[in-house]
């Protein structure tokens, strides 16, 4: 209760009372001059009444009331005085900055050491870990989820995202043989976790899916949690009896219960036992969901003060209503109020009082402030053009798509080309030319440019494929496949099998499916480079394999060469 009173504005702290704009108090000088002029003007002249007979005076003059003269003047002076005080900005309390609300995340660390292939938990520890991760995400923890895999080196698989389907897809492709360094290096793991979680402001959770926690691992976990705001959830993927490690006949992976008991004593670490149903991961998801939003502590800005001038708005407004009574109006005194609004611009906070949103956007567009113009425009066409100029091509493409005119299709194509969606861009240019014949030449040039850009991008994507090498590098090597050429002097349709050469290149039929062609490109057997359309066709068809596991393996290997050059396999490779 005491803390709540400290954050209120009452009572007034007269020791800290001051004005934010004290120069506005000089307005009392012209107010004083106005009051003096009004008093002189309202003073009833007595001299000229002497020329009228006293008998006629009661019929020519009605008796005046001093109240009718002084009350409007007092109300006017009081209202303007309060307005001046409000403009000066009275304050006596520093600005309280409310606590920022941030959302927690969950980082999943998947153990991919060789012991995870043990089958004491069918079908294997790793496969059961994948299923448990899927059940955990299906329980909707609500937080952004990221996943990393680790063995001898840690590697990020998927950054934090709310799209759980992507996390499941990447996790489903994880295998132990994808890791470039065998073993289980928990020291590197905790350093990498600290790097990923350090920017997270909200107390979040780390979900560790592993089959064994050693005493050294427990010490690292405890040290990290004690110095961090985050929590550690461990889901143990092994049976109490343990199991032999595949590929290491002499090795047995078994969990030490004493280590788990020491970890459970730490309030920031929770050890979860594996269950046959989803109770284990469901309880983890529930705990994360209950502490999803974190609000930072409020603080007081030492430089900013709360402007309390708004308190006089209602009293001044009520007093101004009296000015419309007969005999109370002081019309020429309203002139200064009108002058206050003559310098309003589109960048002022009161711009909506005087200008429409589209006019504001037009002014900002002419001033090359395209980002602000895109926010102000309500007309979708102008809004899309401003977004395109500002470089927000995603928004521009979405807005241009709503315009069914020929110009709309053409502009839509320009935005799509900027996003690298070349096929859609060429379709949009074609639609624009079909709707307006005057755009055929312009659309044709744009299609040509986009087509060239697409060819360049596709060629760059496939530059690292091994089958781009020239066949002359290995003339006498193993048999290499290529497509049949009509003018081939070595082989023809009636060549006998016994005459087939033992080295060089052997002919193959045209590959019928994209999947087959991709597999051939992956095998590392270089093909023959052709020219023209055949070359372009080969480049387009040669794509990475559909299995993301192979991609992850190559990415992990590149990361090891870049970040972990000095890391060697330890004595324990499982």
C-alpha positions in Angstrom: 0.0 0.0 0.0 2.8 2.4 0.9 4.5 1.7 -2.5 1.3 2.5 -4.3 1.0 5.9 -2.6 4.5 6.8 -3.6 3.5 6.5 -7.3 0.4 8.8 -7.0 0.4 12.5 -7.8 -1.3 13.6 -4.6 -0.8 15.4 -2.3 1.2 18.1 -4.1 4.9 18.1 -3.1 5.5 21.8 -2.8 9.2 21.3 -2.4 9.4 19.9 -5.9 6.7 22.1 -7.4 7.9 24.0 -10.5 6.9 24.8 -14.1 8.3 23.0 -17.1 7.8 26.0 -19.3 8.2 29.0 -17.0 8.5 31.4 -19.9 4.8 31.0 -20.5 4.1 32.9 -17.3 5.0 36.1 -19.1 1.6 35.9 -20.7 0.2 37.4 -17.4 1.6 40.7 -18.6 -0.7 41.0 -21.7 -3.5 39.6 -19.5 -3.0 42.4 -17.0 -3.1 45.0 -19.8 -6.3 43.5 -21.2 -8.0 43.7 -17.8 -7.0 47.3 -17.3 -8.4 48.2 -20.7 -11.6 46.4 -19.9 -12.0 48.2 -16.6 -11.4 51.6 -18.2 -13.8 50.7 -21.0 -16.5 49.6 -18.7 -16.3 52.7 -16.4 -19.5 54.7 -16.9 -18.7 58.3 -18.0 -20.5 60.7 -15.7 -19.7 64.1 -17.3 -22.0 63.9 -20.3 -25.0 63.0 -18.1 -24.9 66.5 -16.6 -26.2 67.9 -19.8 -29.5 66.0 -19.4 -32.2 67.2 -17.1 -32.5 65.3 -13.9 -36.2 64.8 -14.5 -35.5 62.9 -17.8 -32.5 60.8 -16.6 -34.6 58.0 -15.0 -36.4 57.5 -18.4 -33.3 57.6 -20.5 -31.0 55.5 -18.4 -31.7 52.2 -16.7 -30.0 51.7 -13.4 -26.8 49.8 -13.9 -25.6 46.8 -11.9 -22.0 46.6 -10.8 -22.3 42.8 -10.7 -23.1 42.7 -14.4 -19.9 44.6 -15.1 -17.4 42.8 -12.8 -18.5 39.2 -12.9 -17.7 38.6 -16.6 -14.4 40.3 -16.1 -13.5 38.2 -13.1 -14.5 35.0 -14.9 -12.5 36.0 -17.9 -9.4 36.8 -15.8 -9.8 33.5 -13.9 -10.1 31.4 -17.0 -7.2 32.9 -18.8 -5.0 32.7 -15.7 -5.7 29.0 -15.3 -5.0 28.5 -19.0 -1.6 30.3 -18.7 -0.7 28.1 -15.7 -1.6 25.0 -17.7 0.5 26.1 -20.6 3.4 26.7 -18.2 3.3 23.1 -17.2 3.0 22.8 -13.5 4.7 19.6 -12.1 5.7 18.2 -8.8 6.2 14.5 -9.6 8.9 12.7 -11.7 7.7 10.4 -14.5 7.3 6.8 -13.5 8.3 4.4 -16.4 6.1 1.3 -16.2 7.8 -2.0 -16.3 8.3 -3.4 -19.8 6.3 -6.6 -20.5 8.4 -9.2 -22.3 7.6 -12.8 -23.3 9.6 -15.8 -22.2 11.1 -18.3 -24.6 12.0 -21.9 -24.4 15.3 -23.3 -25.8 15.3 -27.0 -26.5 18.8 -28.7 -26.3 18.8 -32.1 -28.0 21.6 -34.6 -27.1 22.9 -36.2 -30.2 25.7 -38.2 -28.7 26.1 -41.9 -29.7 24.4 -43.1 -26.5 21.1 -41.7 -27.7 20.9 -44.5 -30.2 20.5 -47.0 -27.4 17.3 -49.0 -27.5 16.5 -49.5 -23.8 13.6 -47.0 -24.6 12.0 -48.2 -27.8 12.4 -47.5 -30.6 15.5 -45.6 -29.4 16.3 -42.9 -27.0 16.7 -40.3 -29.7 13.5 -41.3 -31.5 11.6 -41.2 -28.2 13.1 -37.7 -27.5 11.7 -36.5 -30.9 8.3 -37.8 -30.0 8.4 -36.2 -26.6 9.4 -32.9 -28.2 6.5 -33.1 -30.6 4.1 -33.8 -27.7 5.6 -30.9 -25.8 4.9 -28.5 -28.7 1.4 -30.0 -29.1 0.8 -29.0 -25.5 1.1 -25.4 -26.6 3.6 -23.9 -24.2 2.9 -20.5 -25.8 6.5 -19.3 -25.8 8.8 -18.9 -28.8 10.7 -22.2 -29.2 14.2 -22.7 -30.5 16.2 -25.9 -30.8 19.9 -26.7 -30.7 21.7 -30.0 -31.1 24.9 -30.9 -29.4 27.5 -33.7 -29.1 31.2 -32.8 -29.2 30.1 -29.3 -30.4 26.8 -27.4 -30.1 24.9 -26.2 -33.1 21.7 -24.1 -33.5 19.1 -26.0 -35.6 16.2 -23.5 -35.5 16.2 -20.0 -33.9 13.3 -18.9 -31.7 10.0 -19.0 -33.6 6.3 -19.4 -32.9 5.9 -21.8 -35.8 6.1 -25.1 -34.0 5.6 -27.0 -37.2 9.1 -25.8 -38.4 10.6 -26.9 -35.1 9.1 -30.3 -35.5 10.3 -30.6 -39.1 13.9 -29.8 -38.2 13.9 -31.9 -35.0 12.6 -34.9 -37.0 15.6 -34.8 -39.2 18.2 -35.0 -36.4 20.4 -38.0 -36.2 23.5 -38.8 -34.2 25.7 -39.3 -37.3 25.1 -35.7 -38.3 27.3 -34.3 -35.6 30.8 -33.4 -36.8 32.5 -34.1 -33.5 31.5 -37.2 -31.4 31.2 -37.2 -27.6 29.4 -34.9 -25.2 31.0 -31.5 -24.5 28.8 -29.9 -21.9 31.2 -27.0 -21.3 30.8 -25.8 -24.9 27.1 -26.5 -24.7 26.6 -24.2 -21.7 28.7 -21.4 -23.3 26.5 -21.6 -26.4 23.3 -21.6 -24.3 24.5 -18.5 -22.4 25.2 -16.8 -25.8 21.7 -17.5 -27.0 19.8 -16.8 -23.8 21.8 -13.7 -22.7 19.7 -11.2 -24.8 16.4 -12.7 -23.4 15.1 -10.3 -20.8 12.3 -12.5 -19.4 13.0 -15.5 -17.2 12.8 -18.3 -19.6 13.3 -22.1 -19.7 15.9 -24.4 -21.2 14.5 -27.9 -22.0 17.4 -30.4 -22.0 16.6 -33.8 -23.6 19.5 -36.1 -22.7 20.1 -39.6 -21.5 22.8 -39.1 -18.9 23.9 -36.3 -16.6 27.3 -36.7 -15.0 28.6 -35.0 -11.8 30.7 -32.6 -14.0 27.6 -31.8 -16.0 25.6 -31.2 -12.8 28.2 -28.7 -11.6 28.1 -26.8 -14.9 24.2 -26.7 -14.8 24.2 -25.5 -11.2 26.7 -22.7 -11.8 24.8 -21.4 -14.8 21.4 -21.4 -13.2 22.7 -19.8 -10.0 24.0 -16.9 -12.0 21.1 -16.6 -14.5 17.4 -15.6 -14.4 16.5 -18.7 -16.5 15.4 -22.2 -15.4 16.5 -25.6 -16.5 14.0 -28.5 -17.3 15.7 -31.8 -17.7 13.8 -34.7 -19.4 15.8 -37.9 -18.8 15.7 -40.2 -21.9 17.0 -43.4 -20.4 15.9 -46.3 -18.3 17.1 -46.9 -14.7 19.0 -50.0 -15.8 20.8 -48.2 -18.6 21.9 -49.8 -21.9 24.9 -50.7 -24.1 26.0 -47.9 -26.5 25.7 -49.0 -30.1 29.1 -49.2 -31.7 30.9 -49.2 -28.4 30.5 -52.8 -26.9 32.3 -52.0 -23.7 30.4 -48.8 -22.9 27.2 -48.6 -20.9 25.1 -45.5 -20.5 23.5 -45.4 -17.1 22.2 -42.5 -15.0 23.6 -41.9 -11.5 20.7 -41.3 -9.2 22.8 -39.4 -6.7 23.6 -36.7 -9.3 19.9 -36.3 -10.0 19.1 -35.9 -6.4 21.7 -33.1 -6.0 20.3 -31.3 -9.0 16.7 -31.6 -7.7 17.8 -29.6 -4.6 18.3 -26.5 -6.8 15.0 -24.5 -7.2 16.0 -23.4 -10.7 16.5 -26.9 -12.0 13.7 -29.5 -12.3 14.4 -33.1 -13.3 11.4 -34.8 -15.1 11.0 -38.5 -15.3 9.9 -40.1 -18.5 6.3 -41.2 -18.6 4.4 -43.4 -21.1 1.8 -40.7 -21.7 2.2 -36.9 -22.2 2.1 -36.1 -18.5 5.8 -35.3 -18.3 5.9 -32.8 -21.2 2.4 -31.5 -20.4 3.5 -30.4 -17.0 6.6 -28.7 -18.4 4.4 -26.8 -21.0 2.0 -25.8 -18.3 4.7 -24.3 -16.1 6.0 -22.3 -19.1 2.5 -21.1 -20.0 1.9 -19.9 -16.4 5.0 -17.7 -16.5 4.9 -16.6 -20.1 4.7 -12.8 -19.6 7.2 -11.1 -17.4 6.9 -7.4 -16.4 10.1 -5.6 -15.5 10.2 -3.4 -12.3 8.9 0.1 -12.7 11.5 2.9 -12.4 11.5 6.7 -12.1 13.1 8.8 -14.8 15.4 11.3 -13.1 15.2 13.7 -16.0 11.5 13.6 -16.9 8.6 15.2 -15.0 4.9 14.6 -15.3 3.2 17.6 -16.9 0.1 18.3 -14.8 -1.2 21.1 -16.9 -3.9 18.8 -18.2 -5.7 19.3 -14.9 -6.9 22.8 -15.9 -8.5 21.7 -19.2 -11.9 20.9 -17.7 -12.2 24.0 -15.5 -11.1 26.3 -18.3 -13.6 24.6 -20.6 -16.5 25.1 -18.2 -15.6 28.7 -17.7 -15.4 29.3 -21.4 -19.0 28.2 -21.8 -20.1 31.3 -19.9 -18.6 33.6 -22.6 -21.6 32.8 -24.8 -24.1 34.4 -22.5 -25.6 37.7 -23.6 -23.5 40.5 -22.2 -20.6 38.2 -21.3 -18.9 37.9 -24.7 -15.5 39.4 -25.1 -15.1 38.7 -28.8 -11.8 40.4 -29.6 -10.1 38.5 -26.7 -10.6 35.3 -28.6 -8.2 36.5 -31.3 -5.0 35.2 -29.5 -6.5 31.7 -29.3 -7.0 31.6 -33.0 -3.4 32.6 -33.6 -2.2 29.6 -31.6 -3.4 27.2 -34.4 -2.1 29.0 -37.4 1.3 27.2 -37.5 0.0 23.6 -37.4 2.0 21.2 -39.7 1.6 17.6 -40.7 4.3 16.6 -38.2 2.5 18.1 -35.2 0.4 16.0 -32.9 -2.7 18.0 -33.9 -2.3 17.4 -37.6 -5.4 15.3 -37.7 -7.4 18.3 -36.6 -6.7 20.2 -39.7 -5.5 17.8 -42.5 -6.8 14.5 -43.8 -4.6 11.4 -43.7 -4.1 11.4 -47.4 -3.0 15.0 -47.5 -0.5 14.4 -44.7 0.8 11.4 -46.7 1.1 13.5 -49.8 3.2 16.2 -48.1 5.4 13.6 -46.5 5.8 11.8 -49.8 6.9 15.0 -51.5 9.4 15.5 -48.7 10.8 12.0 -49.4 9.7 10.7 -46.0 8.3 7.6 -47.6 8.0 5.4 -44.5 5.9 8.0 -42.6 3.9 8.6 -45.8 3.0 4.9 -46.1 1.7 5.0 -42.5 -0.4 8.1 -43.1 -2.0 7.2 -46.5 -5.4 5.6 -46.4 -5.7 5.3 -50.2 -4.2 1.8 -50.9 -2.6 2.8 -54.2 -0.7 5.7 -52.7 0.1 3.6 -49.6 1.6 0.9 -51.8 3.7 3.4 -53.7 5.0 4.9 -50.6 5.8 1.5 -49.1 7.7 0.6 -52.3 9.7 3.8 -52.1 10.5 3.1 -48.5 11.9 -0.3 -49.3 9.1 -2.3 -47.6 8.5 -4.5 -50.6 6.5 -7.1 -48.7 3.9 -4.5 -47.8 4.0 -3.0 -51.2 3.4 -6.4 -52.9 0.5 -7.1 -50.6 -1.1 -3.8 -51.3 -0.5 -3.8 -55.1 -2.1 -7.2 -55.2 -5.4 -5.6 -54.2 -5.3 -3.4 -57.3 -6.9 -5.3 -60.3 -6.0 -2.6 -62.9 -3.2 -3.0 -65.4 -1.0 -0.5 -63.5 -1.7 -2.5 -60.3 -0.5 -5.7 -61.9 2.6 -4.0 -63.3 3.5 -2.4 -59.9 2.8 -5.8 -58.2 5.4 -7.4 -60.5 8.0 -4.7 -59.6 7.5 -5.4 -55.9 7.7 -9.2 -56.4 10.9 -8.8 -58.5 12.4 -6.9 -55.6 11.5 -9.8 -53.3 13.2 -12.4 -55.6 9.8 -14.0 -56.5 10.7 -13.9 -60.2 8.2 -16.3 -61.6 5.3 -14.5 -59.9 6.7 -11.2 -61.1 6.8 -12.3 -64.8 3.2 -13.5 -64.4 2.2 -10.1 -63.1 3.9 -8.3 -66.0 2.1 -10.6 -68.4 -1.3 -9.9 -66.8 -0.6 -6.1 -67.0 0.2 -6.4 -70.8 -2.9 -8.4 -71.4 -5.1 -5.8 -69.7 -3.5 -2.7 -71.3 -1.9 -3.0 -74.7 0.1 0.2 -74.2 2.1 -1.6 -71.5 3.3 -4.5 -73.7 6.6 -3.0 -74.6 7.3 -1.9 -71.0 6.2 -5.2 -69.6 8.3 -7.1 -72.1 11.4 -5.3 -71.1 10.6 -6.0 -67.4 10.1 -9.7 -68.1 13.4 -9.8 -69.9 15.3 -8.1 -67.0 13.6 -10.4 -64.4 14.4 -13.5 -66.4 18.1 -12.6 -66.5 18.1 -11.9 -62.8 16.5 -15.3 -62.2 19.1 -17.0 -64.3 21.9 -15.3 -62.4 20.5 -16.2 -59.0 19.9 -19.9 -60.0 23.5 -20.1 -61.3 24.9 -18.7 -58.1 22.9 -21.1 -56.0 24.4 -24.1 -57.8 28.0 -22.8 -58.0 29.0 -25.1 -55.1 27.8 -28.3 -56.7 30.5 -30.8 -57.6 29.0 -31.7 -61.0 29.8 -28.2 -62.3 33.3 -29.3 -63.0 34.5 -30.0 -66.6 34.7 -33.6 -67.5 38.3 -33.1 -68.8 39.6 -33.0 -65.2 39.2 -36.8 -65.0 39.3 -38.2 -68.5 40.6 -41.6 -67.3 38.6 -41.8 -64.1 35.6 -43.9 -63.2 32.6 -43.9 -65.5 30.6 -40.7 -65.4 27.0 -40.2 -66.5 25.9 -37.6 -69.0 23.0 -37.2 -71.4 23.1 -38.6 -75.0 24.2 -36.2 -77.7 23.1 -36.7 -81.3 26.6 -36.2 -82.8 28.4 -38.5 -80.4 31.1 -40.3 -82.5 32.0 -42.8 -79.9 28.7 -44.6 -79.4 25.6 -45.1 -81.4 22.3 -46.9 -81.0 23.6 -50.2 -82.6 26.8 -50.3 -80.6 27.2 -53.8 -79.1 27.6 -54.3 -75.4 31.0 -56.0 -75.8 32.3 -52.9 -77.4 31.5 -50.7 -74.5 34.6 -48.8 -73.2 36.0 -49.6 -69.8 36.9 -46.0 -68.9 35.7 -42.5 -69.8 32.0 -41.7 -69.9 29.1 -44.0 -70.4 25.8 -42.9 -71.9 22.6 -42.8 -69.9 19.0 -42.2 -70.8 17.4 -38.9 -69.9 16.5 -38.7 -66.3 12.8 -38.8 -65.9 12.2 -37.4 -62.5 13.5 -34.4 -60.5 14.1 -36.6 -57.5 16.3 -39.0 -59.5 18.3 -36.1 -61.0 18.8 -34.6 -57.6 20.2 -37.8 -56.2 22.6 -38.1 -59.1 23.9 -34.6 -58.5 24.3 -35.4 -54.8 26.4 -38.5 -55.5 29.3 -36.4 -56.7 29.6 -37.8 -60.2 30.3 -34.9 -62.4 28.1 -34.6 -65.5 28.8 -33.0 -68.9 28.1 -29.3 -69.2 25.9 -28.5 -72.1 25.0 -25.1 -73.5 21.9 -23.2 -74.2 18.6 -24.4 -72.8 20.0 -27.8 -71.7 22.4 -26.0 -69.4 19.7 -23.9 -67.9 17.5 -27.0 -67.5 20.2 -28.9 -65.6 20.8 -26.0 -63.3 17.1 -25.7 -62.5 16.6 -29.4 -61.9 19.7 -29.8 -59.7 18.4 -29.0 -56.3 19.5 -30.0 -52.7 18.1 -33.3 -51.5 14.6 -33.3 -49.8 16.0 -34.8 -46.6 16.9 -31.8 -44.3 19.2 -34.1 -42.3 21.8 -34.0 -45.0 21.6 -30.2 -45.1 22.0 -30.0 -41.3 25.0 -32.3 -41.5 26.7 -30.1 -44.0 25.8 -27.0 -42.1 27.2 -28.4 -38.8 30.4 -29.4 -40.6 30.8 -25.8 -41.9 30.2 -24.4 -38.5 32.7 -26.7 -36.9 35.4 -25.5 -39.4 34.5 -21.9 -38.7 33.9 -21.9 -34.9 35.4 -25.0 -33.4 38.6 -25.6 -35.3 40.5 -26.4 -32.1 37.9 -28.8 -30.7 39.0 -32.4 -30.9 37.0 -35.6 -29.9 37.4 -36.5 -26.3 38.4 -39.8 -24.8 34.7 -40.7 -24.3 33.1 -40.7 -27.8 29.6 -41.7 -26.8 
